[in-house]
Amino acid sequence: MGSGGGGMMDLEDVTTVDLMTELLRRMRCAPKPERRLILIGPPGSGKGTQSPIIRDEHCLCHLATGDMLRAAVAAKTPLGIKAKEAMDKGELVSDDLVVGIIDEAMKKPSCEKGFILDGFPRTVVQAQKLDEMLANKGTKIDKVLNFAIDDAILEERITGRWIHPSSGRSYHSKFAPPKVPGIDDLTGEPLIQRKDDTLEVLKSRLEAFHRQTEPVIDYYSKESLVVQLHAEKRPEEVTAELQKVLS
Ligand code: AMP
């Protein structure tokens, strides 16, 4: 793929402002320590809201398996075709499938300083495979951030949610409305509501979380890596908690 001369050709088409901005970002990021974080929490607990803030501040890449799978479904790739049925029902897709996409995604240059895993690992098997993958590279997870929250709060958060698909930016019709309804503030592009953000599908997503993902918290608790957050608080307060934990 984009190797050799091809890569330089691509750069010629990048605007000077974008290129300089990226150069400045890399200079600011060079002295930052490496970090490898996992964000765990049910749908609507705020992982997707906090991830870009942590990513920018600590120069990490943000790897959200849900976003990657939705992109694959939209592009109708073989991976997307395999994942679609389970996703529509609010069930988990197979461990091998998501482990494969994470393994590939972590090779990106933007992950040089480490990563934020959002929505992965979601089963103990995924956690074990991740640990193996990292051990092979001589690294390990530094912290697991547990977005602890009561199920009762999630219904309203999920059913009012609007997404800008290409950036993953999210809005809420009541709590964080876009400036113009249905339109992304930054790009002016249309927002969508996720097909699985309905009350019926939320029920099975929550069930999957309690049955398959909560054991992942116990798994990492044994290594004392888990930090509890108060995810029911306002986004700014959760950001402040995260800043403390990661300082
Ligand atoms: P999310 O955007 O994290 O809510 O994920 C949306 C859907 O993608 C989930 O309901 C699952 O069907 C699928 N998915 C995302 N991440 C994983 C994962 N780590 N393991 C299995 N399925 C996943």
Boltz pocket constraint, residues with backbone or C-beta under 6 A from the ligand:
constraints:
  - pocket:
      binder: B
      contacts: [[A, 43], [A, 65], [A, 66], [A, 67], [A, 69], [A, 83], [A, 86], [A, 87], [A, 88], [A, 90], [A, 91], [A, 92], [A, 93], [A, 94], [A, 95], [A, 98], [A, 118], [A, 119], [A, 120], [A, 121], [A, 122], [A, 123], [A, 126], [A, 196], [A, 205]]
      max_distance: 6.0
